[in-house]
């Protein structure tokens, strides 16, 4: 079951401490299902001059047959929210939690998503790299300044970058390279709102 597979990888993975607490997981999704998703993402026809988010309701229109899988993963995340967050002692918490799940498509440079700390409504964030084979990973900083860059969660398809947002601490940014769109599968445990996909 893909939801249990994803969850198990998240729970078993060690937390790295520098520059702030995060996890990097390899082979996050089962190979066959990851390849199915990657093939669909490689065929996407979306604008290349702006950030695009494809939510599960949009999948059918883009020939992405990953609805049941994303629902199963979201269910496992929400049902195990405490265990996922407790790997991070300083995590935020809300009683009305839900999961925002979508595919994010970042356009090539010069577009960049600025250095930010993570929305205060999010308590747990995961970004799985899908395609292309080579691109730019998530960049981590100790402050909201370019010269405070510490390291990058290197881009590797089917690897995942996870962290729990902390105000004034978890500074990060992302961008693509000059030639291709950066496509990721994103899950956010967060305070429930109308944009959330899975609400239990």
Protein Blocks (a to p, Z undefined) as FASTA:
>chain_A
ZZlmmmmmmmmpccdfbfbdcdddehkbafklmmmmmmmmmmpccdfkbccdddfklmmm
nopafklmmmmmmmmmmmmmmmmmmmpmkbccdfbdcdddddddddddfbdcdddebifk
bcbdcdddfbdfbdcdddddfbdcfklcfbdcdddehiacdddddehklgcdddddfkbc
cdddddddddddfkbmbgZZ
